[in-house]
Amino acid sequence: MGSTKDHGRVARARLEGRTVRPQWETTLRLNPLPEIMWPMFTLAFRYALSDGIPRRSLIVALVVGTILNLINQGDALFEGADINWIKFALTYCVPYAVSTYGAVSYRLAKTPR
């Protein structure tokens, strides 16, 4: 996982009697959200569920998802071939998520701090 440079740094530290964590171990540590992030996270969640954002995102997802499904699986839809239902559903979920993310990040940027 770590580079040879990282292994050398750890080996030198051990020779000197110090304990050092490998770089990959310190960067991949799974920490929960810092306490300072929770208010922003809850505000973003509230924005995602309020003021018409879900409705607008749903409309965007239906329009964009339908166009993308026609492009990606049009031959399967019109010729009666097998449809990949996971791809079909995800093609609607991705535009919804992107539209919601854009609206929420815009509102967070406009929020005074």
N, C-alpha and C positions, 0 to 999 in steps of 0.2 A: 504494500500500500504506500509506504513512504519512499522517498527518493534515497539514492545512495548518499547524497549530501546530508539528509536527515539521519541516516544510520551512523554516519561519521560523527555528527554532532552528539548523538546519544552515547556512542562508544567513548568519545573523549570525556564526556561528563562522567561516565561510570569510572573511567581510569582516575579521574580527579576526585572520586568519592562523592560526586553530586548526583542527585536524581533529577532527571529531566524527562518530560513527556515528549514522545514523538510528535512532530508537527501535525500529522493527520489525526492524532488522538485529540488534540486541543481544538482543531477546526471542526471536527465532526461530532463534537459533544452535543447531545440533544437536550437543550435547555428549554423549559417552557417560556412562554412570552414574558419578558421582563414586566414588572409591575407597572412601569410607566406606560407600557403599550396597551394595557387593558382598557383605559377610557377611550382611546382612539379606535380600538377594535370593536367595542360595543357601539360606539357612534357610527362606525362604518356599517355594522350589522343593522342598526336602526335605519340608516339611510337606504340600505338595500331593500328594505321591506316597506318603505313609506313613500308618500308624495308621487305616486304614479310610476315609480321606477320599475316595479315588477310588470305592470301592464305594458309600458313602453318596450321593455326588454323582451316581453313575450311576442309583441308584434314584430320586432326586429328579428327574433329567432324564427318566427313562422315564415317571414318573407325570405330571409337569407338562407335559412335551413332548407326551404323548398327548392330554391334555386340551386344550392349546392347538391342536394339529393338528385335533382334532375341531371346535373352535370356528372356526378359520380356514379349514379346507379340508374340512369335513364334507360339504358338498354335493358337492364333487368326488369325495370318497371313496365316498359312497353312491350317487351317480347315474352313476358311471363317466365323469365328465368328466376333462379333462386335469389332472394334478397337477403343481404347481410343485415339483420335487424339491429345488431349492436351498432354498426356504422350508421344505420338509418337514424337511430335515437341520438347518438352522439353528434350527428350533424345538426341537430336542433339544439342540443345542450351547449355546444361551444359558442354559437352566436349569442345565446342568452347570457352566458357567463361573461363574455367580452363586453356586451352592452351594459350589463349591470356594473361591471368593474369600472368602465369608463364614466358612467353616471356618478358612481360613488366617489371615485377619485376626484372628479370635478367638484362635487359638493364639499369634500374634505378640504380641497385647496381653497375654496371660498370661505370656509369656516374660520373666523378670527381665533387666534390662539392666545 
